Amino acid sequence: MKDEQEFIDGLYARVDALRGATEASVTDALAQGDKPMQARLERDILVAERSGLLAALNAVDGSLCFGRIDPASGAAHHIGRIGLRADDAERTPVLVDWRADVARPFYLATGHTPMGLRRRRHIATDGRRVTALHDEILDLGDATRTGHEDPSGDAVLLAALDSARTGRMSDIVQTIQAEQDEIIRAPHRGVLVVEGGPGTGKTAVALHRAAYLLYEHRELLAKRAVLIVGPNPAFLGYIGEVLPSLGETGVLLATVGELFPGVRATAEDTPEAAAVKGRADMADVLAAAVRDRQALPDPVLTVEHDREVLMLDDGLVGVARERTRATGLPHNAAREHFEGHVLNALTDLYAERVGTDPYDGSSLLDASDITQIRDELAENPEVWSAVDRLWPLLSPQRLVADLLADPDGYVGTEDAAVIRRPVTRAWTAADVPLLDEAAELLGVDERSARARAERERATQVAYAQGVLDVSYASRTYEFDDKEDSDPESSEVLSAHDIIDAERFAERQEEADHRSAADRAAADRTWAFGHIIVDEAQELSPMAWRLLMRRSPTRSMTLVGDPAQTAEAAGTGSWDDILRPFVEDRWEHTRLGVNYRTPAEIMDVAAAVVRAAQPSFEPPRSVRSTGVRPWARATGDLPAAVAEAVAELTPAEGRLAVIAPRDLHRALAARLDGVRADAEPDLTRSVVLLDPRGAKGLEFDSVLVVEPGRCSTSDLYVALTRATQRLGVLYTDRLPEAMAAGLTGP
């Protein structure tokens, strides 16, 4: 113990030295003030890099080193969350990053396959203090003993499973199991599906996989970023500290409802509306809505030009429309072509009207006359009014809002009634994939973007010229003692003497030094280096279209459990999800061990699913607490919940009350510090959730209220959130499948 404490002290001394040097370099760089453009660029890059290192050092401060491997021959290696080197000429490694190949035996070696190791040591710490050592002897012929042997090899894992929850997911870097390590280190190209029931650690595996990929392919993924998609904001908050604790801060965490820049989904759909909006055929509905905005005159549009009335009928406009559609460009990008066809048609009409010889019908106009007519028409506001009516510039928000306000004719009568809503209503998560699809169909009119850029550039140049003018006006000269000294003959140079406004403006332009994750969050067209999707079975076909556009290389890890599919829009089947995009080119693996849920609770949850699916096989629980879950009937639900909460709330850890949403207000009124209408604070000792809001989370104790009102998948989720104790309260009936595994009052 003493030797390990001395080693840990040395590691933290090195971390403190690195932190101090890094903080000093950042402070010095920021204090440099105004510098030439190249110097500022180098400064900003240094600040970004050192700030990232500083964040990593701060994140791992409390649990830096957790293990050691002793090879049968050679020096031992200490394993930690990040790698560290000594401050010597050879840069000697003193701590091995858990993701390095040399660390892999720490996770995979067994007595049957020792992988060259004679001993594996788990180091338990509390802050910077070593609290326990657990040694596993892997070379059975090695007679040396340390006094810290763990005969079962499971002490560290079981201690982690039994520890009190904090309301935030912790990393599993100390206890990664062999089947999990295989998934974490799988190649990052292609689509990998990780299926696993409750408590199998699939979310933790996915997060550690993100950390591993960033380590193994940093040059690629640091530029393109990794996107992690979760089911709801509470879940993202729950997992938000895992990657920083592993030394990684450059990952974008988002829900589907946050993946359209400038839009935040704050409203909620009914399950029926979300299901309709999520169907794959909504892509065709949106395409039809766009085509309907490419209108024909009814019956004609008139344009007055130079006292001549020109008529655009459906024949002329129809030809222009078909030729424009033939370009295959998105609606807004194609408008320039439509404008050209309409201008040509109007030019021909006008030229025929004013430039035809009345005697022989020949043209009196030459090419330059025709060009002049076209240019004059291009300045006519009535022409652009007509174009706006026939081929308007559209925004995704306006297109989708108008469609949802008046969906008749695009979807069936029943579906239209389900999704119809006022134009002014806030966006929902199911709207975001529709907005993204609309953005693909509409595209961008590059002329507007170019014009905006030119205006901004002109403003910068004008400002730069103003600065130079001030410099010229305030110039000073050094005169000699001669009375006829001429200021114009001075050789003292100022800014206005050596640079013009254009170049001066260029030098003032700042490069974009945001992280790849920050830039990706603001760019709808960003292509991520890798995407990880948790609760992937819940996403709708339209949501998958959005995500596949974000991953043109199809480098993805999908994590989920079809048995927990709750959303009506969810696809559930991996083949249904992936075949439209990658056919059968995807890998599937399954995690079969439940580390979270005790066997007594898992038996009850599995019985619920088997009642609907007799062939269902749950993951195998690795532990038993000896405490059976209980159920009680009550006539006063709020009072019974308050009493049960007092009984179940652990001295340390967290309790979740999982109940149908319409009961929350009445229940919250009886629970101190619990609000029914706010985002749940998972760090509080008691939290109130509905089954779908509990997905992916875990608590020491869980109280399930009115299980008879839950669907099979929702009830399965609710019952499997507990790591220690489970209670059930109901007023009317208890699902028959649950009864056998529950005790009475």
TALIN-V938722 format. One record per residue. N is the residue number from 1. RES is the residue in one letter. NEAR is the number of other ideal C-beta (glycine too) atoms within 8 Angstrom. Layout:
BEGIN
N:RES:NEAR
N:RES:NEAR
END
This chain:
BEGIN
1:M:7
2:K:5
3:D:6
4:E:11
5:Q:10
6:E:8
7:F:10
8:I:14
9:D:9
10:G:9
11:L:15
12:Y:11
13:A:8
14:R:12
15:V:12
16:D:8
17:A:9
18:L:11
19:R:11
20:G:8
21:A:8
22:T:12
23:E:9
24:A:8
25:S:10
26:V:13
27:T:8
28:D:8
29:A:11
30:L:8
31:A:6
32:Q:8
33:G:4
34:D:3
35:K:7
36:P:6
37:M:8
38:Q:6
39:A:9
40:R:11
41:L:9
42:E:8
43:R:12
44:D:10
45:I:9
46:L:11
47:V:12
48:A:10
49:E:8
50:R:12
51:S:9
52:G:11
53:L:10
54:L:12
55:A:10
56:A:13
57:L:13
58:N:8
59:A:11
60:V:14
61:D:8
62:G:7
63:S:7
64:L:14
65:C:12
66:F:12
67:G:13
68:R:11
69:I:15
70:D:9
71:P:11
72:A:7
73:S:4
74:G:3
75:A:4
76:A:7
77:H:10
78:H:12
79:I:13
80:G:16
81:R:13
82:I:11
83:G:9
84:L:12
85:R:8
86:A:10
87:D:5
88:D:6
89:A:3
90:E:5
91:R:7
92:T:7
93:P:9
94:V:10
95:L:13
96:V:12
97:D:12
98:W:11
99:R:8
100:A:10
101:D:4
102:V:7
103:A:14
104:R:11
105:P:13
106:F:11
107:Y:10
108:L:10
109:A:12
110:T:8
111:G:6
112:H:4
113:T:6
114:P:13
115:M:8
116:G:7
117:L:14
118:R:10
119:R:13
120:R:14
121:R:13
122:H:14
123:I:13
124:A:12
125:T:14
126:D:5
127:G:5
128:R:7
129:R:7
130:V:11
131:T:6
132:A:7
133:L:12
134:H:11
135:D:12
136:E:11
137:I:11
138:L:12
139:D:10
140:L:6
141:G:4
142:D:8
143:A:4
144:T:4
145:R:6
146:T:8
147:G:4
148:H:10
149:E:9
150:D:12
151:P:4
152:S:5
153:G:6
154:D:7
155:A:10
156:V:12
157:L:11
158:L:9
159:A:9
160:A:10
161:L:11
162:D:7
163:S:6
164:A:8
165:R:10
166:T:8
167:G:10
168:R:10
169:M:11
170:S:8
171:D:12
172:I:11
173:V:10
174:Q:10
175:T:8
176:I:10
177:Q:10
178:A:8
179:E:9
180:Q:14
181:D:12
182:E:9
183:I:13
184:I:11
185:R:9
186:A:10
187:P:4
188:H:9
189:R:5
190:G:11
191:V:13
192:L:12
193:V:12
194:V:15
195:E:12
196:G:12
197:G:12
198:P:15
199:G:13
200:T:12
201:G:13
202:K:14
203:T:11
204:A:12
205:V:14
206:A:14
207:L:16
208:H:16
209:R:14
210:A:15
211:A:13
212:Y:11
213:L:12
214:L:14
215:Y:10
216:E:9
217:H:10
218:R:8
219:E:6
220:L:8
221:L:14
222:A:10
223:K:8
224:R:10
225:A:17
226:V:15
227:L:13
228:I:16
229:V:12
230:G:13
231:P:10
232:N:10
233:P:7
234:A:11
235:F:14
236:L:12
237:G:9
238:Y:12
239:I:15
240:G:10
241:E:9
242:V:13
243:L:12
244:P:12
245:S:12
246:L:15
247:G:12
248:E:11
249:T:10
250:G:11
251:V:13
252:L:11
253:L:8
254:A:12
255:T:13
256:V:13
257:G:10
258:E:9
259:L:12
260:F:11
261:P:7
262:G:3
263:V:10
264:R:6
265:A:13
266:T:5
267:A:8
268:E:5
269:D:10
270:T:7
271:P:8
272:E:8
273:A:12
274:A:16
275:A:12
276:V:12
277:K:17
278:G:14
279:R:11
280:A:8
281:D:6
282:M:13
283:A:10
284:D:7
285:V:11
286:L:15
287:A:9
288:A:9
289:A:12
290:V:14
291:R:7
292:D:7
293:R:11
294:Q:12
295:A:9
296:L:8
297:P:11
298:D:5
299:P:5
300:V:8
301:L:10
302:T:8
303:V:13
304:E:8
305:H:13
306:D:6
307:R:4
308:E:9
309:V:6
310:L:12
311:M:9
312:L:15
313:D:9
314:D:10
315:G:6
316:L:9
317:V:15
318:G:9
319:V:10
320:A:12
321:R:13
322:E:8
323:R:10
324:T:15
325:R:9
326:A:6
327:T:8
328:G:4
329:L:9
330:P:10
331:H:14
332:N:11
333:A:11
334:A:14
335:R:13
336:E:9
337:H:11
338:F:15
339:E:10
340:G:8
341:H:12
342:V:15
343:L:12
344:N:9
345:A:13
346:L:14
347:T:12
348:D:8
349:L:10
350:Y:14
351:A:14
352:E:7
353:R:9
354:V:7
355:G:9
356:T:11
357:D:8
358:P:3
359:Y:4
360:D:4
361:G:5
362:S:6
363:S:7
364:L:6
365:L:8
366:D:5
367:A:5
368:S:6
369:D:10
370:I:11
371:T:8
372:Q:8
373:I:12
374:R:11
375:D:8
376:E:10
377:L:13
378:A:8
379:E:5
380:N:10
381:P:5
382:E:9
383:V:14
384:W:8
385:S:8
386:A:12
387:V:12
388:D:9
389:R:8
390:L:16
391:W:14
392:P:7
393:L:8
394:L:11
395:S:7
396:P:12
397:Q:8
398:R:8
399:L:15
400:V:13
401:A:9
402:D:10
403:L:13
404:L:11
405:A:10
406:D:6
407:P:12
408:D:6
409:G:3
410:Y:9
411:V:8
412:G:5
413:T:6
414:E:6
415:D:10
416:A:12
417:A:7
418:V:10
419:I:12
420:R:9
421:R:6
422:P:5
423:V:7
424:T:3
425:R:7
426:A:6
427:W:12
428:T:14
429:A:11
430:A:14
431:D:13
432:V:17
433:P:15
434:L:14
435:L:14
436:D:15
437:E:14
438:A:13
439:A:11
440:E:9
441:L:11
442:L:14
443:G:12
444:V:9
445:D:11
446:E:7
447:R:7
448:S:9
449:A:9
450:R:8
451:A:8
452:R:8
453:A:8
454:E:8
455:R:8
456:E:8
457:R:9
458:A:8
459:T:8
460:Q:11
461:V:11
462:A:9
463:Y:9
464:A:13
465:Q:9
466:G:8
467:V:10
468:L:14
469:D:9
470:V:8
471:S:11
472:Y:9
473:A:6
474:S:6
475:R:9
476:T:5
477:Y:7
478:E:6
479:F:7
480:D:5
481:D:3
482:K:6
483:E:3
484:D:4
485:S:8
486:D:6
487:P:7
488:E:4
489:S:6
490:S:8
491:E:4
492:V:8
493:L:5
494:S:9
495:A:9
496:H:10
497:D:5
498:I:6
499:I:8
500:D:6
501:A:10
502:E:8
503:R:8
504:F:13
505:A:13
506:E:7
507:R:9
508:Q:9
509:E:8
510:E:5
511:A:6
512:D:5
513:H:7
514:R:5
515:S:9
516:A:10
517:A:10
518:D:8
519:R:12
520:A:12
521:A:9
522:A:6
523:D:8
524:R:8
525:T:4
526:W:9
527:A:9
528:F:14
529:G:12
530:H:15
531:I:14
532:I:16
533:V:14
534:D:16
535:E:14
536:A:11
537:Q:13
538:E:12
539:L:14
540:S:16
541:P:12
542:M:16
543:A:12
544:W:13
545:R:13
546:L:14
547:L:14
548:M:9
549:R:9
550:R:11
551:S:13
552:P:5
553:T:7
554:R:10
555:S:12
556:M:13
557:T:12
558:L:13
559:V:14
560:G:14
561:D:11
562:P:10
563:A:10
564:Q:14
565:T:12
566:A:12
567:E:12
568:A:7
569:A:14
570:G:11
571:T:11
572:G:7
573:S:7
574:W:11
575:D:7
576:D:8
577:I:13
578:L:12
579:R:9
580:P:6
581:F:7
582:V:10
583:E:5
584:D:6
585:R:6
586:W:11
587:E:8
588:H:7
589:T:11
590:R:7
591:L:16
592:G:8
593:V:10
594:N:14
595:Y:10
596:R:10
597:T:13
598:P:13
599:A:9
600:E:13
601:I:13
602:M:16
603:D:9
604:V:14
605:A:15
606:A:10
607:A:12
608:V:15
609:V:13
610:R:10
611:A:9
612:A:6
613:Q:7
614:P:4
615:S:4
616:F:9
617:E:3
618:P:10
619:P:13
620:R:7
621:S:11
622:V:8
623:R:9
624:S:7
625:T:8
626:G:4
627:V:8
628:R:7
629:P:15
630:W:11
631:A:14
632:R:12
633:A:8
634:T:10
635:G:4
636:D:6
637:L:13
638:P:10
639:A:9
640:A:11
641:V:16
642:A:10
643:E:8
644:A:12
645:V:13
646:A:7
647:E:7
648:L:11
649:T:9
650:P:11
651:A:3
652:E:5
653:G:13
654:R:16
655:L:16
656:A:15
657:V:16
658:I:13
659:A:14
660:P:9
661:R:6
662:D:4
663:L:11
664:H:12
665:R:8
666:A:9
667:L:17
668:A:11
669:A:7
670:R:9
671:L:13
672:D:4
673:G:5
674:V:12
675:R:6
676:A:9
677:D:5
678:A:6
679:E:5
680:P:9
681:D:8
682:L:12
683:T:6
684:R:10
685:S:6
686:V:14
687:V:14
688:L:14
689:L:12
690:D:10
691:P:13
692:R:11
693:G:9
694:A:13
695:K:14
696:G:11
697:L:12
698:E:9
699:F:14
700:D:13
701:S:16
702:V:15
703:L:16
704:V:13
705:V:15
706:E:13
707:P:14
708:G:9
709:R:5
710:C:11
711:S:6
712:T:10
713:S:10
714:D:11
715:L:15
716:Y:14
717:V:15
718:A:14
719:L:15
720:T:14
721:R:13
722:A:16
723:T:11
724:Q:11
725:R:11
726:L:13
727:G:15
728:V:15
729:L:16
730:Y:14
731:T:8
732:D:5
733:R:5
734:L:12
735:P:11
736:E:6
737:A:9
738:M:14
739:A:9
740:A:6
741:G:10
742:L:13
743:T:6
744:G:6
745:P:3
END
